[in-house]
Amino acid sequence: MLLNTFVSADSAVVKTGGKVAEMIKDGRFEDLGQHFITWGIDFTGKLAVALVIFFVGKWIIGKIRKLADKIMSRRQMDIALKGFLKNLLDIFLFILLIILIINVVGTQTVSLAALIASAGLAIGLAVKDNLANFAGGVMLLFNKPFKGGDYIEAQNLAGTVQSIGILYTMLITADNKTIYIPNGPLSTGNITNYNSQATRRVDITVSVGYGTDVEVVKKLLLDIAKAHPLMLKNPEPFARMTKMNEGSIDFSLRVWVNLNDYWNVTNDLTEEVYKEINARGLIIPFRQMTVHLTNSPEQNAN
């Protein structure tokens, strides 16, 4: 079918070219001029019709997009899913518009379909990675490991999900940078979603010097945790000695909080622990280097 399309197109060009050559050979320049005028009028008319159809179609597509946006907003659809579906809808509608324009101005849709199929095969081989990203985006929308607004960590990157596009997922980092992660690797890799659960555990490690009373430190940490108004009573806070290092002993303080209170409680407890340890005269060990200087034999002789 594709070969017949090219043969038909070549035959039309050859026929037109032969007709023009025949007019020039016979000296029928008036007929030649009339032929170009007729062709120009026909081309201009088709171009005008194509432009009218394009702008009217673009206006209609805009109306359809607004209607689809209202429907998705009414159903409270996730912003990531909305972005993906909008992109798909735009591509589908514009392809229909192009086919309509080409069909109206005189090209057969069957021939166009053959051309699109052949071009699609070549393009598909050239952009196979992008096809994998498209398939990855579909899998993300079906599996739903995260939604718009979730803070995730994936592909050694972290940020808040803004949208899932046709090929890329867009994240906004804590310092307001925009990251685009290809959907293919994202859908097959590890994803950590920090917003999927209603509560989170705050973990704080406190190091003190050897010889410190363990029970004193445990009571101090528990008192600090229980005094915080945002701490959840269930599960109860945990404070125990968990490790013996070369120059210190480590205590772990673990407190459960609501998701939105995680960073506030983490910072508050860290500051309060440091203040109380200093106020009670407990030693916080830190790395230090001791240098011993010895006199050279010449200095000893002097």
Backbone bond lengths (Angstrom), bond angles and torsions (degrees), N, CA, C in turn:
res aa  C-N    CA-C-N  psi(-1)  N-CA   C-N-CA  omega(-1)  CA-C   N-CA-C  phi
1 M - - - 1.467 - - 1.519 111.55 -
2 L 1.361 114.68 -41.89 1.461 119.29 179.06 1.521 110.55 -63.84
3 L 1.376 116.36 -39.75 1.461 120.13 179.19 1.518 110.44 -63.87
4 N 1.353 116.24 -41.10 1.468 119.74 178.39 1.517 111.61 -63.03
5 T 1.335 116.36 -34.82 1.468 120.41 178.31 1.516 111.21 -63.73
6 F 1.351 115.42 -48.12 1.466 118.95 179.22 1.527 111.53 -64.65
7 V 1.373 116.54 -39.30 1.467 119.80 179.00 1.512 110.85 -62.86
8 S 1.367 116.24 -42.69 1.461 120.07 179.16 1.514 111.35 -63.06
9 A 1.354 115.97 -42.69 1.458 119.85 179.68 1.520 110.82 -64.38
10 D 1.351 117.08 -42.79 1.461 120.46 179.18 1.518 111.14 -65.15
11 S 1.328 116.50 -38.15 1.460 119.80 179.40 1.512 111.36 -64.05
12 A 1.364 115.85 -39.47 1.464 119.76 179.41 1.521 110.67 -64.63
13 V 1.346 115.87 -41.94 1.457 119.53 179.83 1.517 110.66 -65.38
14 V 1.370 116.48 -44.28 1.463 120.74 179.76 1.525 111.21 -62.50
15 K 1.336 115.87 -41.03 1.461 120.23 -179.14 1.516 111.15 -64.05
16 T 1.353 116.14 -44.28 1.471 120.39 179.29 1.521 110.72 -65.67
17 G 1.352 115.23 -44.10 1.458 118.70 179.13 1.517 112.14 -62.73
18 G 1.351 116.41 -39.51 1.457 119.34 178.64 1.514 112.38 -65.46
19 K 1.313 115.86 -36.76 1.464 119.86 179.04 1.520 111.13 -66.00
20 V 1.329 116.72 -41.67 1.463 120.57 178.53 1.521 110.24 -65.26
21 A 1.345 116.20 -43.42 1.460 119.83 179.62 1.529 111.54 -62.07
22 E 1.319 114.98 -37.49 1.473 118.95 179.47 1.530 110.94 -65.69
23 M 1.338 116.86 -39.09 1.470 120.62 178.15 1.514 111.20 -64.54
24 I 1.322 116.22 -41.13 1.474 119.50 -179.92 1.524 110.25 -66.92
25 K 1.324 116.73 -40.14 1.465 121.08 -178.80 1.526 111.32 -64.41
26 D 1.334 116.06 -39.85 1.469 120.06 -178.58 1.523 112.57 -83.77
27 G 1.347 116.23 -3.13 1.463 119.20 179.43 1.512 113.38 75.00
28 R 1.309 117.63 19.15 1.473 121.00 -179.80 1.528 109.05 -87.56
29 F 1.330 114.18 68.85 1.475 118.81 -176.56 1.524 112.13 -71.06
30 E 1.357 114.94 -28.55 1.470 117.40 177.62 1.525 110.10 -66.18
31 D 1.352 114.26 -42.53 1.469 117.59 177.17 1.527 110.96 -65.44
32 L 1.370 114.49 -35.93 1.462 118.19 178.37 1.520 111.33 -63.76
33 G 1.346 115.37 -43.74 1.463 119.10 177.68 1.509 111.78 -63.00
34 Q 1.337 115.12 -40.36 1.458 119.50 178.93 1.533 110.75 -64.31
35 H 1.349 114.26 -36.86 1.460 119.12 179.37 1.534 110.75 -64.24
36 F 1.322 117.78 -44.69 1.474 120.91 179.61 1.527 111.49 -67.62
37 I 1.335 115.47 -36.26 1.480 117.89 177.74 1.520 110.07 -64.36
38 T 1.346 115.13 -44.23 1.467 119.01 179.49 1.532 110.78 -62.48
39 W 1.370 114.47 -43.12 1.466 118.28 179.12 1.527 111.64 -64.55
40 G 1.343 116.14 -40.24 1.460 120.28 179.29 1.515 112.25 -64.16
41 I 1.353 115.71 -41.65 1.477 119.23 178.93 1.523 110.16 -64.39
42 D 1.354 114.67 -42.92 1.460 118.78 -179.53 1.531 110.69 -63.88
43 F 1.350 116.21 -43.36 1.469 120.20 179.63 1.521 111.21 -65.07
44 T 1.329 116.67 -43.07 1.464 120.61 179.90 1.522 111.21 -62.92
45 G 1.339 114.86 -41.15 1.463 118.95 179.01 1.521 111.79 -62.87
46 K 1.349 116.09 -44.45 1.461 119.34 179.22 1.529 111.33 -65.60
47 L 1.346 115.94 -38.77 1.457 119.60 178.53 1.527 110.86 -63.95
48 A 1.346 116.56 -41.99 1.463 120.56 178.88 1.524 110.86 -63.18
49 V 1.348 115.85 -43.81 1.468 119.73 178.59 1.531 110.42 -62.04
50 A 1.356 116.29 -42.17 1.464 120.57 -179.93 1.523 111.28 -62.27
51 L 1.346 116.27 -42.18 1.468 119.76 179.63 1.514 111.43 -65.52
52 V 1.339 115.89 -41.84 1.470 119.87 179.18 1.530 110.00 -61.85
53 I 1.344 116.06 -46.51 1.466 119.93 -179.91 1.530 110.53 -62.64
54 F 1.340 116.25 -39.11 1.469 119.71 -178.65 1.524 111.13 -63.53
55 F 1.336 117.09 -49.63 1.468 119.21 -176.35 1.529 111.63 -70.20
56 V 1.340 116.80 -37.50 1.468 119.10 176.16 1.535 109.77 -65.47
57 G 1.347 115.52 -43.45 1.458 119.42 178.92 1.514 112.06 -63.42
58 K 1.342 116.97 -39.18 1.461 120.78 178.34 1.524 110.53 -63.46
59 W 1.330 116.53 -38.74 1.468 120.73 177.96 1.519 110.24 -64.93
60 I 1.331 116.37 -42.60 1.464 120.68 179.33 1.525 110.58 -65.01
61 I 1.340 116.81 -40.22 1.464 120.69 178.09 1.525 110.54 -61.23
62 G 1.339 116.46 -40.31 1.454 119.81 177.25 1.518 112.08 -60.62
63 K 1.338 116.70 -41.15 1.468 120.91 177.90 1.525 111.02 -64.78
64 I 1.345 115.74 -41.40 1.464 119.71 179.87 1.525 110.28 -64.74
65 R 1.354 116.57 -39.65 1.470 120.24 179.30 1.526 110.82 -63.57
66 K 1.342 116.87 -41.59 1.470 120.20 178.83 1.522 110.76 -64.55
67 L 1.351 116.06 -40.72 1.459 119.74 178.55 1.525 111.02 -64.26
68 A 1.343 116.06 -43.58 1.469 119.89 178.62 1.527 111.07 -63.79
69 D 1.343 116.78 -37.44 1.464 120.55 178.88 1.523 110.84 -64.97
70 K 1.338 116.91 -39.94 1.468 120.19 178.14 1.526 111.05 -64.71
71 I 1.338 115.94 -41.69 1.458 119.62 -179.50 1.523 110.58 -64.43
72 M 1.329 117.03 -43.98 1.463 120.33 -179.53 1.525 111.41 -68.00
73 S 1.346 116.88 -35.57 1.475 119.56 178.07 1.521 110.55 -69.64
74 R 1.330 116.07 -37.29 1.461 120.03 179.77 1.523 111.03 -64.47
75 R 1.322 116.10 -34.01 1.463 120.52 179.03 1.526 112.11 -86.83
76 Q 1.330 116.60 5.13 1.460 122.90 178.68 1.531 111.28 53.28
77 M 1.321 114.29 47.40 1.465 120.68 -179.57 1.527 110.09 -73.29
78 D 1.316 116.06 146.31 1.458 122.23 -179.64 1.530 110.27 -59.09
79 I 1.345 117.33 141.01 1.466 120.97 -175.88 1.521 111.53 -63.81
80 A 1.339 117.76 -32.77 1.460 119.91 178.44 1.520 110.79 -66.49
81 L 1.327 117.27 -42.69 1.461 121.45 178.35 1.521 110.98 -67.46
82 K 1.328 117.00 -38.43 1.467 120.47 178.72 1.522 111.18 -59.73
83 G 1.330 117.23 -44.70 1.458 120.21 179.89 1.512 112.27 -62.15
84 F 1.339 116.85 -41.12 1.468 120.70 -179.79 1.524 110.55 -64.77
85 L 1.326 117.34 -46.79 1.465 120.96 -178.19 1.530 111.40 -66.80
86 K 1.318 117.62 -34.93 1.465 120.27 177.14 1.522 111.25 -63.36
87 N 1.324 116.36 -42.93 1.466 119.70 178.65 1.523 111.30 -62.82
88 L 1.332 116.66 -43.16 1.465 120.17 178.35 1.523 111.22 -62.98
89 L 1.319 116.71 -42.42 1.459 120.88 -179.82 1.522 111.30 -63.58
90 D 1.328 117.47 -42.10 1.469 120.91 178.57 1.529 111.33 -60.86
91 I 1.325 116.34 -46.89 1.466 119.98 -179.33 1.525 110.68 -61.49
92 F 1.327 116.84 -46.09 1.469 121.24 -178.57 1.532 111.20 -62.31
93 L 1.327 117.42 -45.66 1.467 120.62 -177.28 1.526 112.12 -67.36
94 F 1.329 117.44 -39.41 1.460 119.59 -179.69 1.532 111.25 -71.11
95 I 1.327 117.94 -32.90 1.468 119.69 174.47 1.522 110.27 -64.19
96 L 1.336 116.63 -42.93 1.466 120.10 176.60 1.518 111.30 -61.07
97 L 1.334 116.81 -40.03 1.463 120.89 -178.99 1.534 110.49 -65.18
98 I 1.319 117.29 -42.98 1.468 120.81 179.57 1.522 110.67 -63.94
99 I 1.341 116.91 -43.31 1.465 120.08 178.15 1.524 110.70 -61.54
100 L 1.330 116.47 -41.21 1.463 120.80 178.98 1.523 111.46 -62.30
101 I 1.338 116.32 -44.57 1.468 120.39 -179.49 1.527 110.83 -62.21
102 I 1.329 116.62 -47.62 1.463 120.25 -178.80 1.518 110.81 -64.51
103 N 1.320 117.11 -37.15 1.463 120.94 179.30 1.522 111.65 -67.25
104 V 1.336 116.29 -39.93 1.472 120.33 -177.80 1.520 111.64 -69.78
105 V 1.334 117.57 -38.37 1.467 119.62 -176.46 1.518 112.79 -80.09
106 G 1.364 117.19 -3.63 1.456 116.68 169.17 1.498 117.25 129.12
107 T 1.345 120.20 -7.02 1.457 120.91 -179.47 1.519 109.16 -90.13
108 Q 1.323 117.30 136.47 1.441 121.57 -178.70 1.532 110.46 -70.03
109 T 1.324 115.29 137.98 1.460 120.24 -177.99 1.532 111.54 -66.45
110 V 1.329 115.71 -33.21 1.464 118.93 179.28 1.524 110.81 -63.24
111 S 1.329 115.59 -44.20 1.459 119.54 177.47 1.520 110.80 -63.72
112 L 1.340 116.14 -40.59 1.461 120.56 178.55 1.524 110.75 -62.20
113 A 1.334 116.25 -40.89 1.462 119.63 179.68 1.520 111.23 -62.23
114 A 1.335 115.73 -39.11 1.472 119.16 177.93 1.519 110.82 -64.69
115 L 1.324 117.11 -42.08 1.458 120.64 178.58 1.523 111.23 -63.87
116 I 1.345 116.25 -42.78 1.465 120.58 -179.68 1.524 110.33 -64.81
117 A 1.351 116.40 -39.88 1.462 119.65 179.98 1.527 110.99 -63.73
118 S 1.335 116.03 -43.41 1.466 119.20 179.66 1.519 111.16 -66.71
119 A 1.350 116.31 -43.89 1.462 119.80 178.34 1.521 110.91 -65.17
120 G 1.341 115.84 -36.68 1.454 119.57 179.78 1.514 112.66 -63.49
121 L 1.340 116.94 -37.09 1.450 120.27 177.48 1.528 111.46 -64.24
122 A 1.335 116.07 -45.70 1.464 119.85 179.72 1.524 111.36 -65.03
123 I 1.337 115.97 -43.66 1.467 119.90 179.81 1.523 110.69 -65.47
124 G 1.342 115.90 -38.24 1.456 120.13 -179.57 1.521 112.31 -61.24
125 L 1.343 116.12 -40.16 1.462 119.67 177.35 1.521 111.62 -66.84
126 A 1.346 115.86 -32.21 1.468 119.91 -177.18 1.527 112.32 -79.38
127 V 1.315 117.01 -28.44 1.473 120.31 -174.67 1.525 110.45 -120.17
128 K 1.325 117.46 40.83 1.458 120.75 -177.87 1.529 111.84 -62.17
129 D 1.340 116.78 -32.71 1.468 119.17 177.71 1.519 111.25 -64.41
130 N 1.340 116.03 -39.31 1.461 119.62 178.31 1.522 111.50 -68.30
131 L 1.349 116.40 -33.15 1.464 119.10 175.42 1.526 110.31 -64.99
132 A 1.335 116.08 -37.36 1.470 119.87 176.27 1.530 110.27 -65.18
133 N 1.331 116.38 -37.81 1.472 119.60 177.35 1.523 111.30 -66.23
134 F 1.338 116.26 -37.94 1.468 119.70 177.50 1.525 110.49 -63.53
135 A 1.347 115.87 -46.71 1.462 120.04 178.10 1.529 110.64 -61.83
136 G 1.339 116.40 -37.16 1.458 119.89 177.28 1.516 112.35 -63.54
137 G 1.339 116.74 -38.78 1.463 120.16 176.94 1.515 112.10 -62.84
138 V 1.339 115.98 -40.04 1.472 119.95 177.57 1.524 110.36 -63.39
139 M 1.343 116.90 -42.49 1.464 120.46 179.73 1.530 111.33 -65.15
140 L 1.326 117.13 -37.57 1.465 119.62 178.08 1.525 111.21 -63.22
141 L 1.332 116.25 -38.35 1.459 119.63 -178.93 1.524 111.34 -71.88
142 F 1.340 116.96 -32.29 1.457 119.46 179.10 1.534 111.39 -78.41
143 N 1.337 117.20 -42.64 1.469 120.45 -177.08 1.526 112.61 -79.08
144 K 1.329 116.78 -29.17 1.463 123.10 177.44 1.533 113.61 54.29
145 P 1.340 118.37 56.66 1.469 118.71 175.15 1.517 112.27 -71.56
146 F 1.323 117.31 -15.85 1.463 122.13 176.24 1.513 108.48 -157.34
147 K 1.329 115.22 167.88 1.464 121.53 177.70 1.515 108.84 -132.76
148 G 1.312 116.72 172.39 1.455 120.77 178.38 1.511 111.76 -59.33
149 G 1.340 116.47 132.06 1.460 121.34 -179.19 1.510 113.71 97.03
150 D 1.340 118.95 -12.55 1.467 121.38 178.41 1.523 110.16 -75.68
151 Y 1.328 115.21 146.32 1.465 120.83 174.36 1.517 106.90 -96.41
152 I 1.342 116.54 119.19 1.461 120.74 -175.50 1.528 110.62 -126.68
153 E 1.326 114.43 163.31 1.462 121.69 172.87 1.521 107.36 -128.63
154 A 1.341 116.69 123.26 1.466 121.70 -178.75 1.520 109.27 -157.14
155 Q 1.336 116.17 148.58 1.466 121.83 179.47 1.538 111.60 53.31
156 N 1.347 115.91 37.63 1.474 122.68 -179.15 1.531 112.56 61.78
157 L 1.322 116.66 24.52 1.459 122.76 177.66 1.517 108.96 -130.21
158 A 1.328 116.59 154.81 1.464 120.84 -179.25 1.518 109.64 -140.99
159 G 1.344 115.48 144.76 1.457 120.04 178.26 1.515 110.69 174.88
160 T 1.324 115.25 177.47 1.463 122.35 179.44 1.528 109.26 -91.36
161 V 1.325 116.56 130.45 1.469 121.56 -177.51 1.527 109.95 -69.73
162 Q 1.337 115.45 124.29 1.465 121.03 176.44 1.520 111.60 -99.67
163 S 1.322 117.33 -43.22 1.461 120.25 -179.00 1.522 110.02 -164.01
164 I 1.338 114.72 156.25 1.458 121.91 171.72 1.517 106.91 -109.78
165 G 1.332 117.01 110.05 1.447 121.11 -178.06 1.515 111.82 -88.83
166 I 1.330 116.41 -174.54 1.447 121.50 178.81 1.527 110.46 -62.19
167 L 1.328 117.09 -41.38 1.469 121.46 -175.64 1.520 113.72 -117.04
168 Y 1.357 117.71 -27.17 1.457 120.96 -173.36 1.526 110.56 -131.64
169 T 1.344 114.83 151.46 1.461 121.71 170.47 1.523 107.98 -104.41
170 M 1.323 116.42 131.55 1.466 121.16 -175.65 1.525 110.32 -100.33
171 L 1.339 115.23 128.87 1.459 122.46 176.39 1.522 109.29 -117.75
172 I 1.339 116.01 150.60 1.461 122.80 172.25 1.526 107.09 -115.23
173 T 1.336 116.66 122.21 1.456 120.84 -177.40 1.531 110.26 -77.73
174 A 1.338 115.11 171.51 1.469 120.00 -179.19 1.516 111.85 -64.26
175 D 1.350 117.65 -27.00 1.464 120.57 177.92 1.529 111.64 -98.84
176 N 1.356 115.48 23.64 1.470 123.13 170.62 1.530 113.62 67.38
177 K 1.312 116.51 37.81 1.458 121.21 170.91 1.528 109.18 -100.26
178 T 1.328 116.20 149.33 1.454 121.26 179.59 1.530 109.58 -100.59
179 I 1.333 116.05 128.30 1.459 122.14 -179.85 1.522 108.75 -120.23
180 Y 1.340 116.58 133.99 1.458 122.20 175.05 1.527 108.44 -112.57
181 I 1.340 116.55 117.61 1.459 121.70 179.64 1.526 108.69 -108.13
182 P 1.346 118.90 127.19 1.467 120.34 177.58 1.536 111.05 -58.17
183 N 1.327 116.52 137.09 1.458 120.74 -176.10 1.520 113.26 -66.27
184 G 1.352 117.04 -30.49 1.455 119.60 -178.46 1.516 112.73 -60.52
185 P 1.351 118.59 -62.34 1.466 119.41 177.62 1.526 113.26 -61.32
186 L 1.329 116.82 -33.02 1.467 119.77 -178.92 1.527 111.29 -64.66
187 S 1.338 117.20 -39.55 1.465 120.66 -176.96 1.521 112.76 -73.64
188 T 1.345 117.73 -21.64 1.464 120.54 -177.99 1.536 112.98 -106.41
189 G 1.325 117.47 -3.29 1.457 121.36 -178.81 1.519 112.52 -99.82
190 N 1.328 115.56 -178.30 1.464 121.63 178.03 1.519 110.39 -78.31
191 I 1.328 115.78 136.20 1.464 122.22 179.41 1.525 108.56 -128.33
192 T 1.313 116.04 125.81 1.464 121.27 174.66 1.522 108.38 -106.45
193 N 1.330 115.76 117.58 1.467 121.42 -179.72 1.524 108.65 -104.38
194 Y 1.334 116.45 112.75 1.462 120.75 -177.13 1.531 112.38 -83.71
195 N 1.330 117.67 -4.60 1.465 120.54 -176.58 1.521 113.02 -113.70
196 S 1.313 117.82 6.46 1.466 119.22 -174.96 1.532 112.31 -76.45
197 Q 1.340 118.15 -21.83 1.459 121.62 -179.60 1.525 110.32 -110.94
198 A 1.337 114.98 154.96 1.468 119.99 -175.97 1.518 112.59 -77.54
199 T 1.347 117.37 -22.78 1.464 120.70 -178.40 1.531 110.02 -128.33
200 R 1.344 115.38 160.11 1.460 121.78 175.89 1.526 109.13 -139.33
201 R 1.334 114.83 158.78 1.462 119.86 179.91 1.521 109.94 -104.61
202 V 1.315 115.56 130.15 1.462 122.36 175.48 1.525 108.32 -89.58
203 D 1.325 116.85 124.03 1.465 122.30 178.81 1.521 109.64 -114.79
204 I 1.319 116.81 122.07 1.464 122.16 178.50 1.523 108.87 -126.73
205 T 1.331 116.75 128.21 1.463 122.31 177.78 1.519 109.23 -101.97
206 V 1.331 116.23 128.96 1.460 122.22 -178.18 1.531 108.20 -120.79
207 S 1.333 117.57 125.93 1.465 122.84 179.91 1.529 109.85 -107.59
208 V 1.325 116.12 131.39 1.470 121.17 176.05 1.523 108.12 -131.88
209 G 1.344 115.93 166.69 1.454 120.38 -176.40 1.510 113.15 -76.72
210 Y 1.338 115.38 157.76 1.466 120.86 175.29 1.534 109.52 -62.18
211 G 1.316 115.27 144.54 1.461 121.25 -178.18 1.510 112.73 97.50
212 T 1.349 117.00 -9.25 1.461 120.62 178.65 1.527 109.52 -74.30
213 D 1.324 116.57 139.01 1.463 121.58 179.29 1.532 109.34 -66.89
214 V 1.330 115.41 119.54 1.471 120.91 -177.16 1.521 111.50 -62.05
215 E 1.325 116.89 -44.13 1.469 120.09 -177.22 1.522 111.74 -64.60
216 V 1.329 116.46 -34.14 1.463 120.10 178.58 1.524 110.43 -64.09
217 V 1.330 116.73 -44.92 1.466 120.45 -179.58 1.522 110.58 -66.51
218 K 1.321 118.03 -42.20 1.470 121.12 -179.96 1.530 110.57 -60.34
219 K 1.342 116.18 -46.10 1.470 119.83 -179.39 1.532 110.43 -65.01
220 L 1.328 115.92 -39.75 1.468 119.76 179.54 1.527 110.90 -60.41
221 L 1.321 116.75 -46.78 1.465 120.49 -178.17 1.524 112.12 -66.12
222 L 1.325 116.78 -40.46 1.465 120.04 179.54 1.526 111.24 -67.45
223 D 1.318 117.10 -39.42 1.470 120.36 178.59 1.531 110.79 -63.09
224 I 1.338 116.04 -41.74 1.465 119.61 179.17 1.531 110.16 -63.46
225 A 1.338 116.95 -43.93 1.466 120.95 -178.50 1.524 111.26 -64.85
226 K 1.330 117.84 -46.38 1.464 121.03 -176.82 1.526 112.41 -68.01
227 A 1.329 116.19 -22.33 1.466 119.04 -179.94 1.529 112.43 -78.43
228 H 1.326 117.99 -13.34 1.469 120.06 -178.02 1.537 109.61 -80.15
229 P 1.326 118.02 127.72 1.468 120.91 -174.39 1.530 114.34 -68.64
230 L 1.333 118.34 -20.08 1.462 120.54 -176.81 1.530 113.12 -94.00
231 M 1.328 116.98 0.06 1.460 120.15 -179.99 1.528 110.24 -73.17
232 L 1.345 116.83 138.64 1.461 121.17 175.84 1.522 109.81 -84.14
233 K 1.320 117.43 137.12 1.465 121.46 -178.68 1.521 112.44 -78.65
234 N 1.322 116.02 -20.03 1.461 120.62 179.22 1.526 109.88 -133.86
235 P 1.339 118.02 115.31 1.468 129.45 2.41 1.534 112.21 -69.23
236 E 1.314 114.69 155.05 1.456 120.17 -179.45 1.526 111.19 -71.08
237 P 1.339 116.70 153.08 1.475 119.73 177.89 1.527 111.05 -64.61
238 F 1.330 115.94 152.59 1.462 122.37 -176.35 1.520 108.91 -124.87
239 A 1.343 117.33 133.55 1.464 121.93 176.09 1.518 108.47 -145.41
240 R 1.344 116.36 114.23 1.471 121.73 178.93 1.514 109.70 -147.83
241 M 1.355 114.80 159.02 1.452 119.05 172.06 1.526 107.51 -76.13
242 T 1.329 117.35 130.51 1.463 120.66 -172.37 1.521 114.35 -122.44
243 K 1.345 118.37 -11.49 1.460 118.00 -177.20 1.528 110.66 -159.72
244 M 1.337 115.39 145.77 1.459 121.78 172.93 1.526 108.67 -113.58
245 N 1.322 116.35 113.02 1.457 121.64 179.23 1.525 110.12 -93.48
246 E 1.336 116.63 -178.21 1.459 120.74 179.30 1.523 112.21 -64.53
247 G 1.355 115.51 -39.67 1.464 117.70 -175.97 1.511 113.99 -123.49
248 S 1.351 117.73 11.37 1.464 119.24 -178.12 1.523 109.68 -160.94
249 I 1.325 115.45 167.31 1.469 121.72 171.11 1.532 107.24 -117.94
250 D 1.364 115.62 139.74 1.462 121.59 -175.42 1.514 110.99 -104.75
251 F 1.338 114.71 138.23 1.461 122.39 173.27 1.531 107.86 -116.45
252 S 1.328 115.67 143.47 1.466 120.96 177.32 1.517 109.53 -111.89
253 L 1.336 114.63 128.53 1.458 121.24 174.28 1.527 107.61 -111.18
254 R 1.328 116.34 122.92 1.464 121.59 -178.18 1.518 109.71 -125.50
255 V 1.333 114.60 125.30 1.460 121.25 -175.83 1.529 108.17 -134.47
256 W 1.330 117.04 137.77 1.467 121.87 178.05 1.523 109.86 -96.71
257 V 1.338 115.22 136.57 1.463 121.05 -178.45 1.524 109.14 -140.22
258 N 1.326 116.12 165.72 1.463 120.38 172.21 1.525 109.77 -67.82
259 L 1.319 115.45 153.69 1.461 121.35 -173.03 1.527 112.19 -53.92
260 N 1.326 117.11 -47.02 1.467 120.39 -175.55 1.527 113.53 -72.15
261 D 1.337 116.84 -12.72 1.469 120.31 -178.96 1.525 112.82 -97.49
262 Y 1.314 117.87 2.29 1.469 121.14 -170.84 1.526 112.75 -57.08
263 W 1.322 117.22 -54.78 1.473 119.59 -174.17 1.527 111.76 -70.59
264 N 1.330 117.61 -37.03 1.471 119.63 178.16 1.531 111.22 -61.88
265 V 1.332 116.20 -45.36 1.466 119.62 -179.40 1.525 110.79 -68.26
266 T 1.327 116.90 -40.09 1.466 120.27 179.08 1.523 111.33 -58.55
267 N 1.311 116.69 -48.75 1.468 120.52 -179.24 1.529 111.83 -67.76
268 D 1.332 116.47 -40.96 1.472 119.87 -179.57 1.528 111.05 -62.20
269 L 1.331 116.86 -47.47 1.460 120.13 -177.76 1.534 111.78 -66.38
270 T 1.327 116.35 -38.46 1.468 119.74 179.16 1.528 111.09 -61.10
271 E 1.329 116.22 -45.88 1.463 120.08 179.19 1.523 111.63 -65.76
272 E 1.334 116.54 -42.28 1.458 120.28 -176.18 1.536 111.07 -68.16
273 V 1.329 117.19 -38.25 1.470 120.52 178.21 1.522 110.41 -61.97
274 Y 1.325 116.52 -44.50 1.472 120.06 -179.86 1.533 110.75 -62.76
275 K 1.325 117.15 -43.07 1.464 120.37 -179.46 1.533 111.31 -62.47
276 E 1.334 116.68 -45.68 1.465 120.16 -176.54 1.521 112.13 -69.29
277 I 1.323 117.43 -36.39 1.469 119.76 178.41 1.523 110.44 -64.50
278 N 1.327 116.76 -42.92 1.467 119.90 176.79 1.521 111.62 -65.20
279 A 1.344 116.30 -41.43 1.466 120.02 -177.55 1.524 111.71 -64.41
280 R 1.330 118.54 -29.01 1.466 121.82 -177.65 1.528 112.12 -95.67
281 G 1.328 115.71 2.97 1.454 119.22 175.58 1.519 114.83 74.61
282 L 1.312 117.29 17.90 1.463 120.04 177.52 1.526 109.45 -75.74
283 I 1.322 115.47 147.53 1.470 120.63 -175.89 1.526 109.65 -89.85
284 I 1.332 115.40 126.96 1.460 121.34 172.89 1.527 107.15 -101.59
285 P 1.318 119.25 107.64 1.470 120.42 -175.91 1.524 111.47 -70.92
286 F 1.309 115.53 150.50 1.458 121.42 175.59 1.506 108.26 -144.45
287 R 1.292 115.96 156.56 1.453 120.02 -177.84 1.525 110.98 -67.77
288 Q 1.322 114.84 137.72 1.459 119.94 177.31 1.523 109.37 -148.29
289 M 1.302 114.94 156.01 1.459 121.13 -178.50 1.527 109.11 -116.52
290 T 1.343 115.98 130.53 1.457 121.60 176.90 1.519 109.03 -104.59
291 V 1.321 117.32 124.49 1.462 122.25 -178.24 1.525 108.37 -111.03
292 H 1.342 118.02 126.36 1.468 123.31 178.31 1.528 108.16 -106.30
293 L 1.315 116.09 122.46 1.454 121.60 179.52 1.518 109.95 -100.73
294 T 1.297 117.70 132.97 1.455 122.33 177.04 1.519 109.36 -121.42
295 N 1.305 116.24 148.14 1.465 120.76 179.42 1.525 110.52 -76.23
296 S 1.325 115.13 144.62 1.460 121.04 175.66 1.518 109.13 -73.93
297 P 1.371 118.82 162.12 1.478 120.62 178.08 1.521 112.92 -57.25
298 E 1.334 118.70 -34.90 1.460 121.44 179.78 1.515 110.33 -65.16
299 Q 1.366 116.11 -41.04 1.463 119.75 -179.94 1.518 110.86 -67.19
300 N 1.362 116.13 -38.88 1.474 119.03 179.01 1.529 111.18 -64.24
301 A 1.353 115.41 -34.48 1.470 119.64 -179.75 1.517 110.86 -67.32
302 N 1.333 116.54 -32.97 1.458 120.06 179.44 1.525 110.50 -76.11
